Each structure stands twice: as structure tokens, then as C-alpha cells.
Amino acid sequence: MPSPTYADVNGLRLYYEVHGSGPPLVLLHGGLLTIELNFGALIPALARSHTVVAVELQGHGHTADIDREMTLENFADDIVTLLGHLAIDEADFFGYSLGGAVSLAVVTRHPHLVGKLVLASTPSRRDDFALEGQLEPGRMPTAADGREWEQAYRRVAPDPDRFGADPVGLKTARATRPGSAVRTGPASCPSSRPGPRSRPAA
């Protein structure tokens, strides 16, 4: 793993990792997850053909929470500012769940920055989360998933006790409340339970 790397972004010390070389590819994780949990198994293969820029959003993993609302717009602005810091004029994006919603916010607000866009388990509307059948137990995180997320957070977070003290989970959930949804049209990708190295999240 690379040494921890941070950028001062919009009042946040934003953690990111850079792997490989080639056209830039931004990886954005799901809610309550980390780079390692969401993309650890994929990064070596992706880094063979891309400069992979993997980011941990506000209140996730190495990136501490701050006194700021978690919204898709704020997350997207953080990513745009980071790209400027890295002198990246255009990048492909791969977003999972919350990370996919942030990717949509970036492309709708700054389309010139986004080349290809890959979304996994990402709603295009907030009400997609409530589609019939999407909340069945077999498609939702288990208690074991929750324990794994908490352990991963505690291993790297600046304030490990923050995970159980509220807030990050509730604030992350609010990021995709109806007022924050990114509306892109009729197409949608409802959430589903992914493979063992990627965990479902808000």
C-alpha cells in the first residue's frame, strides 16, 4: 500500500491514493466503506492500464469528518478540487453506490472533467432505493458486513470511535435524501448485493 497522501480540499484533509500509470481513473467508494473494502481487489488490475486515483470521502476511512453537511454537491466539489490539485483535466470515473451518486453529481456539474463513467449499484433518483424488492434481506447488508465496515474504519480513521458515535452513518444517509438526489432522466440502476470484495452501502 502507498504511504498516506492527503490534499487540503475545501477545509478537509482529503485522503487519496495514486496507483499505476496511464489515463486517469477516479474510484469513489460506497457509503461507510473504504478504498480497501470497496476496490482493494480491483486496483492492481486497473493500475496496469490507468493512473488510478482512489479517494476516501469526508468521514470515511482516513478522511476525518468535519463540521459540514454531507451532500452530493459537497462531495463532488471535493473531487473536482482534488483533480485541480493533481492537474488532471479529465478523468474516467468508477463509482459504487454513494460513490456513483457523487460521480453523477460531478458529471452533471462539471461535464468537461469526466470521460467515461462507470456506475455500480447506483440510483439515478433517490426513490430508486425504495423500489419494490430492493430492500429484501438477501440484498441488504448483514450484521457481519457492518462489523467488517466498522473494523476497517477503526484500522485507519483519525478518530476510530467516530464510527459508533453517530454521526458518520446518519450524515452519509442524508447525502442521498430526496433534496440531494441527482436526477439524470428515466434510466436507473437499482442497488443490488455485490460480490465478496465489494460491500453494499448507502
DRENPA-3360 file (N, C-alpha, C; in nm, 2 decimals, always signed):
BEGIN
1 = MPSPTYAD = +0.08/-0.12/+0.00/+0.00/+0.00/+0.00/+0.09/+0.12/+0.00 ~ +0.04/+0.23/-0.07/+0.12/+0.36/-0.07/+0.12/+0.42/+0.07 ~ +0.21/+0.52/+0.09/+0.20/+0.60/+0.21/+0.08/+0.69/+0.21 ~ +0.02/+0.72/+0.33/-0.10/+0.80/+0.33/-0.07/+0.94/+0.26 ~ -0.16/+0.98/+0.17/-0.15/+1.10/+0.10/-0.28/+1.18/+0.12 ~ -0.26/+1.31/+0.15/-0.37/+1.40/+0.18/-0.36/+1.53/+0.10 ~ -0.48/+1.58/+0.06/-0.48/+1.71/+0.00/-0.57/+1.80/+0.08 ~ -0.54/+1.92/+0.10/-0.62/+2.02/+0.17/-0.73/+2.07/+0.07;
9 = VNGLRLYY = -0.85/+2.03/+0.09/-0.96/+2.05/+0.00/-1.08/+2.10/+0.07 ~ -1.12/+2.23/+0.04/-1.24/+2.28/+0.10/-1.26/+2.26/+0.25 ~ -1.15/+2.29/+0.32/-1.15/+2.27/+0.47/-1.13/+2.13/+0.51 ~ -1.11/+2.04/+0.42/-1.10/+1.90/+0.45/-0.96/+1.85/+0.42 ~ -0.91/+1.75/+0.51/-0.78/+1.68/+0.47/-0.83/+1.55/+0.40 ~ -0.83/+1.56/+0.27/-0.89/+1.45/+0.19/-0.79/+1.35/+0.16 ~ -0.81/+1.22/+0.20/-0.72/+1.11/+0.17/-0.74/+1.06/+0.03 ~ -0.63/+1.03/-0.03/-0.64/+0.97/-0.17/-0.51/+0.88/-0.19;
17 = EVHGSGPP = -0.52/+0.79/-0.28/-0.41/+0.71/-0.32/-0.40/+0.71/-0.47 ~ -0.27/+0.71/-0.52/-0.25/+0.70/-0.67/-0.17/+0.57/-0.70 ~ -0.22/+0.50/-0.79/-0.16/+0.37/-0.83/-0.15/+0.37/-0.98 ~ -0.04/+0.31/-1.03/-0.02/+0.28/-1.17/+0.00/+0.40/-1.26 ~ -0.01/+0.39/-1.39/+0.01/+0.49/-1.49/-0.08/+0.47/-1.61 ~ -0.11/+0.58/-1.68/-0.20/+0.58/-1.79/-0.30/+0.68/-1.78 ~ -0.41/+0.67/-1.85/-0.52/+0.77/-1.84/-0.58/+0.77/-1.70 ~ -0.61/+0.88/-1.64/-0.66/+0.88/-1.50/-0.80/+0.82/-1.49;
25 = LVLLHGGL = -0.81/+0.75/-1.38/-0.94/+0.68/-1.34/-0.96/+0.71/-1.19 ~ -1.07/+0.77/-1.16/-1.11/+0.80/-1.03/-1.20/+0.70/-0.97 ~ -1.17/+0.64/-0.85/-1.25/+0.54/-0.79/-1.32/+0.61/-0.66 ~ -1.45/+0.59/-0.66/-1.52/+0.65/-0.54/-1.61/+0.54/-0.48 ~ -1.58/+0.52/-0.35/-1.64/+0.41/-0.27/-1.78/+0.43/-0.23 ~ -1.85/+0.33/-0.18/-1.98/+0.34/-0.13/-1.98/+0.39/+0.01 ~ -2.10/+0.43/+0.06/-2.12/+0.48/+0.19/-2.07/+0.39/+0.30 ~ -2.00/+0.44/+0.40/-1.94/+0.37/+0.51/-1.83/+0.28/+0.48;
33 = LTIELNFG = -1.79/+0.28/+0.35/-1.68/+0.19/+0.31/-1.55/+0.26/+0.30 ~ -1.44/+0.19/+0.26/-1.31/+0.24/+0.24/-1.26/+0.20/+0.11 ~ -1.15/+0.26/+0.07/-1.09/+0.22/-0.06/-1.06/+0.07/-0.06 ~ -1.00/+0.02/+0.05/-0.96/-0.12/+0.05/-1.08/-0.21/+0.05 ~ -1.18/-0.18/+0.13/-1.30/-0.27/+0.13/-1.37/-0.27/-0.01 ~ -1.38/-0.16/-0.07/-1.46/-0.15/-0.20/-1.38/-0.19/-0.32 ~ -1.25/-0.15/-0.33/-1.17/-0.16/-0.45/-1.04/-0.24/-0.44 ~ -1.01/-0.28/-0.32/-0.88/-0.34/-0.29/-0.84/-0.45/-0.39;
41 = ALIPALAR = -0.93/-0.54/-0.43/-0.90/-0.65/-0.52/-0.89/-0.60/-0.66 ~ -0.95/-0.49/-0.69/-0.96/-0.44/-0.83/-0.84/-0.35/-0.87 ~ -0.78/-0.28/-0.77/-0.68/-0.18/-0.80/-0.56/-0.23/-0.88 ~ -0.50/-0.35/-0.84/-0.39/-0.39/-0.91/-0.41/-0.41/-1.06 ~ -0.53/-0.47/-1.10/-0.56/-0.48/-1.24/-0.59/-0.35/-1.31 ~ -0.66/-0.26/-1.24/-0.69/-0.13/-1.30/-0.56/-0.05/-1.32 ~ -0.47/-0.06/-1.23/-0.35/+0.02/-1.23/-0.25/-0.02/-1.34 ~ -0.28/-0.14/-1.40/-0.19/-0.18/-1.51/-0.21/-0.10/-1.64;
49 = SHTVVAVE = -0.33/-0.03/-1.65/-0.36/+0.05/-1.77/-0.40/+0.19/-1.74 ~ -0.41/+0.23/-1.61/-0.46/+0.36/-1.57/-0.38/+0.42/-1.46 ~ -0.38/+0.55/-1.45/-0.34/+0.61/-1.32/-0.47/+0.62/-1.23 ~ -0.47/+0.53/-1.14/-0.59/+0.51/-1.05/-0.58/+0.61/-0.94 ~ -0.68/+0.70/-0.92/-0.69/+0.79/-0.81/-0.81/+0.75/-0.73 ~ -0.78/+0.68/-0.61/-0.88/+0.63/-0.52/-0.90/+0.73/-0.41 ~ -1.02/+0.77/-0.37/-1.04/+0.87/-0.28/-1.13/+0.82/-0.16 ~ -1.10/+0.86/-0.04/-1.19/+0.84/+0.07/-1.26/+0.97/+0.11;
57 = LQGHGHTA = -1.40/+0.97/+0.10/-1.48/+1.09/+0.11/-1.48/+1.13/+0.26 ~ -1.54/+1.25/+0.28/-1.55/+1.31/+0.41/-1.61/+1.21/+0.51 ~ -1.54/+1.19/+0.62/-1.59/+1.10/+0.73/-1.58/+0.95/+0.70 ~ -1.50/+0.92/+0.60/-1.48/+0.78/+0.56/-1.33/+0.74/+0.56 ~ -1.30/+0.63/+0.62/-1.16/+0.58/+0.62/-1.07/+0.68/+0.68 ~ -0.96/+0.71/+0.61/-0.86/+0.80/+0.66/-0.90/+0.95/+0.66 ~ -1.01/+0.98/+0.59/-1.05/+1.12/+0.59/-1.14/+1.15/+0.70 ~ -1.10/+1.24/+0.79/-1.18/+1.28/+0.91/-1.31/+1.35/+0.87;
65 = DIDREMTL = -1.41/+1.34/+0.95/-1.53/+1.42/+0.94/-1.50/+1.56/+0.98 ~ -1.57/+1.66/+0.93/-1.56/+1.80/+0.97/-1.71/+1.85/+0.99 ~ -1.71/+1.97/+1.04/-1.84/+2.03/+1.07/-1.90/+2.09/+0.94 ~ -1.95/+2.00/+0.86/-2.00/+2.03/+0.73/-2.10/+1.93/+0.69 ~ -2.21/+1.97/+0.63/-2.31/+1.88/+0.58/-2.26/+1.79/+0.48 ~ -2.29/+1.66/+0.49/-2.25/+1.57/+0.38/-2.36/+1.57/+0.27 ~ -2.33/+1.63/+0.16/-2.42/+1.63/+0.05/-2.35/+1.59/-0.08 ~ -2.42/+1.54/-0.18/-2.36/+1.50/-0.30/-2.28/+1.62/-0.36;
73 = ENFADDIV = -2.34/+1.74/-0.35/-2.27/+1.86/-0.40/-2.14/+1.88/-0.34 ~ -2.13/+1.87/-0.20/-2.01/+1.89/-0.13/-1.90/+1.79/-0.17 ~ -1.95/+1.66/-0.17/-1.86/+1.55/-0.21/-1.80/+1.58/-0.35 ~ -1.89/+1.62/-0.44/-1.85/+1.64/-0.58/-1.75/+1.75/-0.59 ~ -1.78/+1.86/-0.52/-1.68/+1.97/-0.52/-1.55/+1.93/-0.46 ~ -1.54/+1.84/-0.36/-1.42/+1.79/-0.31/-1.34/+1.72/-0.42 ~ -1.41/+1.64/-0.50/-1.34/+1.56/-0.60/-1.29/+1.65/-0.71 ~ -1.37/+1.75/-0.75/-1.33/+1.85/-0.85/-1.20/+1.93/-0.81;
81 = TLLGHLAI = -1.21/+1.97/-0.68/-1.09/+2.04/-0.63/-0.97/+1.95/-0.62 ~ -0.98/+1.83/-0.59/-0.87/+1.74/-0.59/-0.81/+1.72/-0.73 ~ -0.90/+1.70/-0.83/-0.85/+1.69/-0.96/-0.77/+1.81/-1.00 ~ -0.81/+1.93/-0.96/-0.73/+2.05/-0.99/-0.60/+2.05/-0.92 ~ -0.60/+2.00/-0.80/-0.47/+1.99/-0.72/-0.38/+1.89/-0.79 ~ -0.43/+1.79/-0.85/-0.34/+1.69/-0.92/-0.32/+1.73/-1.07 ~ -0.37/+1.84/-1.11/-0.35/+1.89/-1.25/-0.41/+1.79/-1.35 ~ -0.53/+1.73/-1.32/-0.60/+1.64/-1.40/-0.71/+1.71/-1.47;
89 = DEADFFGY = -0.71/+1.72/-1.60/-0.81/+1.80/-1.67/-0.93/+1.71/-1.71 ~ -0.91/+1.58/-1.72/-1.02/+1.49/-1.75/-0.99/+1.36/-1.69 ~ -1.09/+1.29/-1.64/-1.07/+1.15/-1.59/-1.19/+1.07/-1.61 ~ -1.17/+0.94/-1.62/-1.28/+0.84/-1.62/-1.32/+0.82/-1.47 ~ -1.44/+0.78/-1.45/-1.49/+0.76/-1.31/-1.55/+0.63/-1.30 ~ -1.52/+0.56/-1.18/-1.59/+0.44/-1.14/-1.64/+0.46/-1.00 ~ -1.77/+0.47/-0.99/-1.83/+0.49/-0.86/-1.93/+0.38/-0.82 ~ -1.92/+0.34/-0.69/-2.00/+0.24/-0.63/-2.10/+0.30/-0.54;
97 = SLGGAVSL = -2.23/+0.28/-0.56/-2.34/+0.32/-0.46/-2.32/+0.47/-0.44 ~ -2.30/+0.51/-0.32/-2.28/+0.66/-0.29/-2.17/+0.72/-0.38 ~ -2.06/+0.65/-0.40/-1.96/+0.70/-0.49/-2.01/+0.72/-0.64 ~ -2.11/+0.63/-0.68/-2.17/+0.65/-0.81/-2.25/+0.78/-0.81 ~ -2.33/+0.80/-0.70/-2.41/+0.92/-0.70/-2.32/+1.05/-0.70 ~ -2.21/+1.04/-0.63/-2.11/+1.15/-0.63/-2.06/+1.17/-0.78 ~ -2.03/+1.06/-0.84/-1.98/+1.07/-0.98/-2.08/+1.13/-1.07 ~ -2.21/+1.10/-1.05/-2.32/+1.17/-1.13/-2.32/+1.32/-1.10;
105 = AVVTRHPH = -2.30/+1.35/-0.97/-2.30/+1.49/-0.94/-2.19/+1.57/-1.00 ~ -2.07/+1.50/-1.01/-1.96/+1.56/-1.08/-1.99/+1.58/-1.23 ~ -2.04/+1.48/-1.29/-2.06/+1.49/-1.44/-2.17/+1.59/-1.48 ~ -2.27/+1.60/-1.39/-2.38/+1.70/-1.42/-2.33/+1.84/-1.39 ~ -2.24/+1.86/-1.30/-2.20/+1.99/-1.26/-2.07/+2.03/-1.34 ~ -1.99/+1.94/-1.38/-1.86/+1.96/-1.45/-1.84/+1.86/-1.56 ~ -1.92/+1.86/-1.66/-1.92/+1.75/-1.76/-1.78/+1.74/-1.83 ~ -1.71/+1.86/-1.84/-1.59/+1.86/-1.91/-1.48/+1.78/-1.84;
113 = LVGKLVLA = -1.50/+1.75/-1.71/-1.40/+1.68/-1.63/-1.41/+1.53/-1.65 ~ -1.52/+1.48/-1.70/-1.55/+1.33/-1.70/-1.54/+1.28/-1.84 ~ -1.46/+1.17/-1.86/-1.46/+1.10/-1.98/-1.56/+0.99/-1.98 ~ -1.52/+0.87/-1.95/-1.61/+0.75/-1.93/-1.66/+0.75/-1.79 ~ -1.78/+0.70/-1.77/-1.85/+0.69/-1.64/-1.90/+0.55/-1.62 ~ -1.85/+0.49/-1.52/-1.90/+0.35/-1.48/-1.96/+0.36/-1.35 ~ -2.09/+0.31/-1.34/-2.16/+0.32/-1.21/-2.20/+0.17/-1.17 ~ -2.19/+0.14/-1.04/-2.23/+0.01/-0.99/-2.32/+0.04/-0.87;
121 = STPSRRDD = -2.44/-0.03/-0.87/-2.54/-0.02/-0.76/-2.57/+0.13/-0.73 ~ -2.59/+0.20/-0.83/-2.61/+0.35/-0.82/-2.75/+0.39/-0.86 ~ -2.83/+0.45/-0.78/-2.96/+0.51/-0.82/-2.94/+0.64/-0.90 ~ -3.02/+0.66/-0.99/-3.02/+0.79/-1.06/-3.12/+0.89/-0.99 ~ -3.21/+0.83/-0.91/-3.31/+0.91/-0.83/-3.31/+0.85/-0.69 ~ -3.34/+0.94/-0.59/-3.34/+0.89/-0.46/-3.45/+0.78/-0.43 ~ -3.56/+0.79/-0.50/-3.67/+0.70/-0.48/-3.64/+0.56/-0.54 ~ -3.53/+0.55/-0.62/-3.49/+0.42/-0.66/-3.45/+0.32/-0.55;
129 = FALEGQLE = -3.41/+0.38/-0.44/-3.38/+0.30/-0.32/-3.50/+0.22/-0.27 ~ -3.62/+0.28/-0.30/-3.74/+0.22/-0.24/-3.82/+0.13/-0.34 ~ -3.76/+0.10/-0.45/-3.82/+0.01/-0.55/-3.86/-0.12/-0.49 ~ -3.98/-0.17/-0.52/-4.02/-0.30/-0.47/-3.92/-0.41/-0.49 ~ -3.89/-0.48/-0.38/-3.79/-0.59/-0.39/-3.65/-0.55/-0.36 ~ -3.62/-0.42/-0.36/-3.48/-0.38/-0.34/-3.44/-0.39/-0.19 ~ -3.53/-0.39/-0.10/-3.49/-0.40/+0.04/-3.51/-0.54/+0.10 ~ -3.52/-0.64/+0.02/-3.53/-0.78/+0.07/-3.40/-0.81/+0.14;
137 = PGRMPTAA = -3.41/-0.90/+0.25/-3.29/-0.93/+0.33/-3.17/-0.98/+0.25 ~ -3.19/-1.06/+0.15/-3.08/-1.11/+0.07/-3.00/-1.00/-0.01 ~ -3.06/-0.88/-0.02/-3.00/-0.78/-0.10/-2.94/-0.67/-0.01 ~ -2.96/-0.68/+0.12/-2.92/-0.58/+0.22/-2.79/-0.62/+0.29 ~ -2.72/-0.52/+0.35/-2.60/-0.55/+0.43/-2.64/-0.64/+0.55 ~ -2.56/-0.73/+0.59/-2.58/-0.81/+0.71/-2.51/-0.76/+0.83 ~ -2.53/-0.81/+0.95/-2.46/-0.77/+1.07/-2.31/-0.79/+1.05 ~ -2.27/-0.90/+0.98/-2.13/-0.93/+0.96/-2.07/-0.82/+0.87;
145 = DGREWEQA = -2.15/-0.78/+0.77/-2.10/-0.67/+0.68/-2.07/-0.54/+0.77 ~ -2.16/-0.51/+0.86/-2.15/-0.39/+0.94/-2.03/-0.40/+1.03 ~ -2.00/-0.52/+1.08/-1.88/-0.54/+1.17/-1.75/-0.52/+1.08 ~ -1.75/-0.57/+0.96/-1.64/-0.56/+0.87/-1.61/-0.41/+0.84 ~ -1.72/-0.34/+0.81/-1.70/-0.19/+0.78/-1.64/-0.12/+0.90 ~ -1.70/-0.15/+1.02/-1.65/-0.08/+1.14/-1.50/-0.12/+1.17 ~ -1.47/-0.24/+1.15/-1.33/-0.28/+1.18/-1.23/-0.21/+1.08 ~ -1.28/-0.20/+0.95/-1.20/-0.13/+0.85/-1.18/+0.01/+0.88;
153 = YRRVAPDP = -1.29/+0.07/+0.93/-1.29/+0.22/+0.97/-1.19/+0.24/+1.08 ~ -1.20/+0.16/+1.19/-1.12/+0.17/+1.31/-0.97/+0.15/+1.28 ~ -0.94/+0.07/+1.18/-0.80/+0.05/+1.15/-0.73/+0.17/+1.09 ~ -0.81/+0.26/+1.02/-0.74/+0.37/+0.95/-0.79/+0.51/+0.99 ~ -0.90/+0.52/+1.06/-0.96/+0.65/+1.08/-0.89/+0.74/+1.18 ~ -0.88/+0.87/+1.16/-0.82/+0.96/+1.25/-0.88/+0.95/+1.39 ~ -1.01/+0.93/+1.39/-1.09/+0.92/+1.52/-1.17/+0.79/+1.51 ~ -1.11/+0.68/+1.55/-1.17/+0.55/+1.54/-1.30/+0.53/+1.60;
161 = DRFGADPV = -1.33/+0.60/+1.72/-1.45/+0.59/+1.79/-1.57/+0.67/+1.72 ~ -1.54/+0.74/+1.62/-1.64/+0.82/+1.55/-1.74/+0.73/+1.48 ~ -1.70/+0.61/+1.44/-1.79/+0.52/+1.37/-1.92/+0.49/+1.45 ~ -1.90/+0.46/+1.58/-2.01/+0.42/+1.66/-2.07/+0.54/+1.73 ~ -2.02/+0.66/+1.72/-2.07/+0.77/+1.79/-2.18/+0.84/+1.71 ~ -2.22/+0.81/+1.62/-2.33/+0.86/+1.53/-2.29/+0.85/+1.39 ~ -2.26/+0.95/+1.39/-2.28/+1.05/+1.30/-2.25/+1.02/+1.16 ~ -2.14/+0.95/+1.14/-2.10/+0.93/+1.00/-2.21/+0.86/+0.92;
169 = GLKTARAT = -2.26/+0.76/+0.99/-2.37/+0.68/+0.91/-2.49/+0.76/+0.88 ~ -2.54/+0.84/+0.98/-2.65/+0.92/+0.96/-2.63/+1.03/+0.86 ~ -2.51/+1.10/+0.87/-2.48/+1.20/+0.78/-2.46/+1.15/+0.64 ~ -2.41/+1.03/+0.62/-2.39/+0.97/+0.49/-2.53/+0.94/+0.43 ~ -2.62/+0.89/+0.52/-2.75/+0.86/+0.47/-2.82/+0.98/+0.42 ~ -2.80/+1.10/+0.49/-2.87/+1.22/+0.44/-2.81/+1.27/+0.31 ~ -2.69/+1.23/+0.27/-2.64/+1.27/+0.15/-2.72/+1.24/+0.03 ~ -2.80/+1.13/+0.04/-2.88/+1.09/-0.07/-3.03/+1.10/-0.04;
177 = RPGSAVRT = -3.07/+1.19/+0.06/-3.21/+1.22/+0.08/-3.27/+1.29/-0.04 ~ -3.40/+1.29/-0.05/-3.46/+1.34/-0.17/-3.41/+1.48/-0.22 ~ -3.38/+1.57/-0.13/-3.34/+1.70/-0.17/-3.20/+1.70/-0.23 ~ -3.12/+1.59/-0.21/-2.98/+1.59/-0.26/-2.97/+1.50/-0.38 ~ -3.08/+1.44/-0.42/-3.07/+1.34/-0.53/-3.02/+1.40/-0.66 ~ -2.95/+1.33/-0.74/-2.91/+1.37/-0.87/-3.01/+1.31/-0.97 ~ -3.08/+1.39/-1.04/-3.18/+1.34/-1.14/-3.12/+1.36/-1.28 ~ -3.11/+1.24/-1.34/-3.05/+1.24/-1.47/-3.14/+1.19/-1.59;
185 = GPASCPSS = -3.26/+1.15/-1.55/-3.35/+1.10/-1.66/-3.41/+0.97/-1.62 ~ -3.48/+0.90/-1.71/-3.56/+0.78/-1.67/-3.47/+0.66/-1.64 ~ -3.35/+0.65/-1.69/-3.27/+0.53/-1.67/-3.23/+0.52/-1.52 ~ -3.22/+0.40/-1.47/-3.18/+0.39/-1.33/-3.11/+0.25/-1.31 ~ -3.03/+0.25/-1.21/-2.95/+0.13/-1.17/-2.98/+0.09/-1.03 ~ -3.08/+0.02/-0.99/-3.11/+0.00/-0.85/-3.00/-0.08/-0.78 ~ -2.99/-0.05/-0.65/-2.88/-0.12/-0.58/-2.90/-0.27/-0.57 ~ -2.79/-0.34/-0.57/-2.80/-0.49/-0.55/-2.68/-0.53/-0.47;
193 = RPGPRSRP = -2.69/-0.65/-0.42/-2.58/-0.71/-0.34/-2.46/-0.75/-0.43 ~ -2.34/-0.69/-0.41/-2.23/-0.72/-0.49/-2.15/-0.84/-0.44 ~ -2.04/-0.87/-0.50/-1.95/-0.98/-0.47/-1.88/-0.96/-0.34 ~ -1.80/-1.06/-0.30/-1.75/-1.06/-0.16/-1.65/-0.95/-0.13 ~ -1.58/-0.89/-0.23/-1.48/-0.78/-0.20/-1.55/-0.65/-0.21 ~ -1.67/-0.64/-0.26/-1.74/-0.51/-0.26/-1.87/-0.53/-0.17 ~ -1.89/-0.43/-0.08/-2.00/-0.45/+0.01/-2.10/-0.34/-0.02 ~ -2.23/-0.38/-0.01/-2.34/-0.28/-0.03/-2.33/-0.17/+0.07;
201 = AA = -2.38/-0.06/+0.04/-2.37/+0.05/+0.13/-2.48/+0.16/+0.09 ~ -2.49/+0.26/+0.17/-2.58/+0.36/+0.15/-2.54/+0.44/+0.03;
% end
